[in-house]
Amino acid sequence: MLEKLAHFIVHKGRHIERFFVAAVIVCAVCYPFVGVNYDLSKYLPDFAPTKQALDVMEEEFGYPGMARIMIKDVTLPEARTIRQKIADVDGVDLIVGPDMATNVYAMDSFTENALSDKFYKDGNAVYQIIFEDGDADERTHEAIRQIYDIVGKDRGCFSGSAVSSKERQESISREIAMAIGMAVVIIWLILTLTTTSWFEPFLFILVMAVAIILNMGSNLMFGRISFFTFSTAAILQLAVSMDYSIFLLHTYTGIKNQGLDSETAMEKAIVEACGSILASGATTIVGFLVIALMKFTIGKDVGFVLTKGILCSLATVLFLMPTLILQFDKKIEKTAHRPFVPSFDGLGRVMYKIRIPVLIVAVLCAVPCYFGQAMNYFYYGDDALGSGPGTRVYEDSREIESIFGKANVVIAMVPNGSTVRERELTEALEDQDFIEYALSMSGTMPQGIPESFLPKNIVEQLRTDKYARILISMKTREESEYSFQCSNVLTQIVKEYYPEDSYVIGMTPTTIDIRDILTDDYNRVSIISLLGVAIVVMITFNSVLVPILVIIPIEVAIYLNMTLPYIMGDSVVYIGYIIVSCLQLGATIDYSILMSNNYMEMRETMESRQAAVAAISKSALSIITSGGILTVVGYLLYFTSSIQAISQVGRLVGRGALLSMLLVLSLLPALLAAFDKPIRKQQEKARIRAEKRKQRTGSVKERLSQIKSKKPVSQKEVAHDGD
């Protein structure tokens, strides 16, 4: 079957080329129409309290984006005028700022608003803005642009989730293009050093570019993908899938050097390389598919897109690349050059000599690192997505906080009913030390003044037919243990006054839900990922022990990678923690499989020590090439992305690939040599079982053939079959 497929691929190359050209054109056209989602709350499952609250909020008041803006060197009358101009901007729902009472209610006879001192200090005015649409909505971003024009970018400081979302969207495409461009150049240099032809790197990159375009354009089937997927999918696909094309070309070159013609050599190369390529792809796919099992459905988004990327890469390498190799065969030969990388025989001997110290260090580090990774300080919500130090949004946020303090806006929605109860709730909230202010219709209106006295558009900002809205500002960050405690107290107070059909919405309550769901996701996803990869490896090697040995270096590398942030005092984005753990296992397990394969092959003719040294020497170039590419790609994301989540994921990927590469080259050969005898016993038993199955299958086939030809079956043959 595989031989027929290889023959078809080689002799129908022109048709295959036309198909891929058409597919690339279609996907390139589709790519700009793929939507990108920047709102983590969209990925909350339906059972999450915040998800239910957001559904009610969207139905009653819309889905609000938020911003906090400070204007420097402004008089109070100017601040009032600017506030009114911002309030008139299309898309602005509610603005809280200096002299809010007189501006909202247009009644100079009202008593002086107690909120004014909280919004105007030392010639600086601050405004809390709630938009009619979400943080990532284009209407919200257009409103922010108009506010920039009103305030002046040089005069104002701009922060908040809506501002962060706008800046994130504007920078992300530029940063992706920069990272991919730099990655292509560096990968070309790595491939030039590790291949023997000047043209081969161009061929590898061309094949991967086709696969990436197919994957990114076909994301239109999902409608929208997360910003996280949009930022990382292409560059990770490039790094993880490059091995497939390298392995096929090197297999072809080796077979062709035996004296076969190009087409025959390619058919044999496809047959020989297909098993290893598919096995490598399978372990990576398992790691990505497990991510899709997360209840927090951004995992499904990331997992499906990256899995599809691997499938696109496998299809491109196995179907398109053979015809491209045959087409450019002479070009590859003409541009051949001497190997730039020396032999790794010395590395093999060194790694084997240090096997005992490495094994001891790995054993001593494994348990502490396993527990140490859980001791990191994690970010779960929008703070994980925010712009990092040095960016305009980050510096503006710090400047606003230095003058007016922290402001974490939360919205409570309570059923309409008693205005007295609503006022009492508002006062109870304002009595809390961690609350800056609580603004409600009943709480703000002077007693004795009916709401019907106010214009309808003013009332609609804080009340609908079913619900009243209370705007609350907590003196906390959006994400910290203290803010989580304050949010829980706030929710408890709201529930005391309105036990049923009341909701609390904001970044902190959303982050609490995300934290609880992600923590549960990690335990389940990590175990399933480990089992899935182990099953693939067990099938590949016909051994129960080998999967354990193969996985040990990668798991130690993962534990060490995830513990280093705790040691260095860095925070970790929990989404990245889960995704990189699965990605590192699925992507770098190939290094262990390659090393183990080479060890088993060498062991047929050598002693265990010699086989270990030879396996290291033979595997080192491929492992260093692949690991080097993944390390470079990861650190490029780290250095080029201003988004903390993407930057941290890049560093975890790069450092994880480097650690996996080092431990596979040093720790795995020691494990294989130490457990050499039980491995060989298991493989021998598996070989015997396979031969017996083959004999039984052959006997059954022979019997069926005799029945079809109506040839009588002897009693001896029947007895033999019965045995």
C-alpha positions, 0 to 999 in steps of 0.5 A: 500500500505504501509503495503504491502511494510512493509511486503515485507521489513520484509520478503524479508530481505535476498534479500534486504541485497544481493542487498545492498552488491552488490551495495556497492561493485560496488560503492566502486569500482567506487569511485576512478574513480570519478574526482574532479574539483578544478577550479571555472571558470569551473562553470561559465555559458556560458553567462559570459564574462570570460567563453567566453574569456576562451574558446577562450584562450583554443582554441588559447593558451591553458588553462593556470595555473600560479605560482609565485616562488622566489629563495633566496640567488642567484646571477644573473647568477645563476638566469638566469641559473635556469630560463632556466632550468625551461623554459625547463620543460615539461608543462611550456609555458612562464616564465618571470624573471631576464634577460628575454630579453637575454634569450628569444631572445638569443641576447646579443646585445639587450638593457638591459631589463627594467624588470630585476629590477622588478625580482631581488632584494637583492639577491632574484629572482622571476619568473612568470610562465605560464603553458601550461595546467590548474592549476589543470591539472596533467601535470602542477602539474608534472611540479611544482614537477620538479621545486621544484627539480630544485629550492629546496623547502628549498631555494624557495618560491612557490605561485600562483593558480597552486601551491595552486591547487597542495597543495590543491589536496594533502591535501584534501583527508588526511583532509577528512579522518581525519575529518570523522574518528574524526566525527565517534568517536565523533558521537559514543560517542554522540549516546552512551550517548543518546541511551540505548544500547551499540550496537545501535551506531554501527548499526547507523554508519554502516547504514550511512556508507553504504549510504555514499558509495552508494552516493560517488561511484554513483557520477561517473554518473557526471564524475567529482564533485567539490572539495567543494562537494568532501570535504563536501558531505560525512560528511554532509550526515552523520550528516544530515541523522542520524536522520532517522535511530534513529527514525526508531529504537526508533519507533520499540523499542516502539512498540515491548515493547507493547508485539508484536513479532519482525517482526510484530513490525517492520512492524508497525514501518515502517508504523508509522515512514515512514511518519515522515522520508519522511517528514524530508527528503523532507525538507532537499531535498528541501533545497539542490535542491534549491541550484542546481538552482544557475546559478553558476553551482557549486550549481548544483554540490553540490545540486545534490550530497547532494540530492542524498545522502539524497535519498541514506540515506532514501533508506538505512534506510527504506529498509536495516536497518529493516532487520539489526535490526531484525538480531541484535535484540538480540544483542541490547537487550543484550547490553542494558544499563540504560539511561545516559541522565537525564529527560528534564522536568526541561529544559522544565520549564526553557525554558518556563519561559524565553519565553518572554525575548527570544521572545523580543531578537529575535524580536530586533535581527531579523531586524538588523541581516537581514541587517547585514548579507549583510554587511560582507566582502565577498570572491568570487573567488580563494582567497576563496579557498586558503590555510589558515594562517599557511600553506606553500603556505600562508606563502610563498605568504606573503614572496614573497609579502614582497620583490617584492610586490603583483603580479596579473597576467592578460592576454589580448588577442587582434586580430592580426593586427597592431603591432603599435596599439599593442605597443601603447596598451602595453605602455598605460597599462604600464602608469597606476600606478597599473600595474607593467609591460605589456609584448607583442611581439610588445611592447618588440621587439626593433623597427626595428627588425621583428618578423620573425627574432625570433624562431617560438617557441618563437613567439608562446608564445605570438602570434597565427594566430588570436590573440596576447597575452599580459601578464600584472601584476597588483600591487594588490591582486587577490580579493579586491575592489581596484583590481576590480576597476583596472581590470575594468580600464584595460578592458576599456583600452583594449576595447578602442584599440580593441573594438571587439573580445578582451578579458581580462582573469585572476583571478580578471576578473573571480572573478568579474563575479563570484561575479555578478552571485553569488549575483544574485543567493542568492536573488533567491535561498533564496526565493525559498528555503524558499517557498519550505520548507514552502509548505512541512510544510504546507502540513504536518500540514494542516495549513498556520500559522504553517509553518510561526511559524516553520520557524521563529526560523530557519530564525532568527538563519540563520540571526544571524549566518551570521551576527556574522562574520561581528560583529567579523570582519571575512570575509565570502566565498560567496559560503558558505554563499549561500549553508549554508543558504539553508542547515541550513534551510533544515537540521534544520527545522526538529527540528521545525517540531518535536517540533510542532508535539509534541506540537500538540499531547500534546495540545489534552489533556493539556492546552497550557502552559503545552503542551509547557513544555511537548513538550520541554521535549519530543523533547529535547533529539532528537533535542540535539542529532541531533543538537549536531552531526551537530554542531560537524561535522561542527566544525570538518571541521573548525578545520581540513581543511586547505582550507579556503572555507571548513573551513569557511563552517564548522564553519557556519554549526556548529554554525548554527546548535547550534543556530537553536537548541537553538532557537527551544528549547526556541523561538518556544514553545513561538510562538506556545503557543502565537498563539495557538487559530488560529492554532487550528482553522485552523486545525479544518477547515482542519479536517472538509474539509478532512472529507467532501472530504472523504465522497464525495470520499466514496459516489462516490466509492459506486456509482461506485460499484453499477454501476459495479454490475448493481444495480439500483441507487435510486433517493434519493442517486442521490440527495444526491450525487448531494449535 
